[in-house]
């Protein structure tokens, strides 16, 4: 019976009460109380999906079984310096990798406009080779291919006061999803958070629905304030989609 262990661990780590947690993941407080007390002995696949969608830092296998590491490896924050490691290789998309022994420091271009601001109007795609772009480092356990960038978060639309938030000044590592794959269905259960480019806007949002028949995607803000309500876009009007892989919290100095 691992449900009390899992639920109590999350509540303690997130500093949330059962009722608040239930609201955050979209279930009734009774469902959480029953899991917390052990009256319901097993966390269902449906509730596990709701937990990891709302709090992707948690490992779904651990949520379901109570076994293994509670924290999803790809989202663990391990501080690395910008000068760590020896240069190892560079992929075809200008992403550099430095050997740290058991892992790599991955260096990507930092897009010079924030994830809430204006898109660079001179082109439809990001040009990572542009001179003058800053760089940002993240940790990875393998050499990866594809188009990766970093964005800096601005505004409060994705800040709900929990660890799951994206606060102003945070930087995120993203990978571009080629348009040819959109019609196959976005894996937003695996990757809930996306940088979306449409018109002249660049926003970081959670994808909560995709209607392949209508050709639409629905986006959600974590901040529950009414001005950050859900909105739906036609896929034909979206210029680019990047799914979020890691978050690097802003540096706080005292």
Secondary structure, DSSP 4 states (H G I P E B T S, - for coil): --HHHHHHHHHHHHT--HHHHHHHHTS-HHHHHHHHHTSS-S--HHHHHHHHHH-TTB-HHHHHHS-S-SB-GGG------TT-SEEEEE-TTS-EEEE-SSSEEEEEEE-SS-TTSB--TT-SS--TT-TT-EEEEEEESS---S-EEEEE--SSTT--SSTT---TT-EEEEEEPPGGGGGG---TTT--EEEEEETTEEEEEEEEEEETTTTEEEEE-SS-SGGG--EEEEGGGEEEEEEEEEEEPPP---
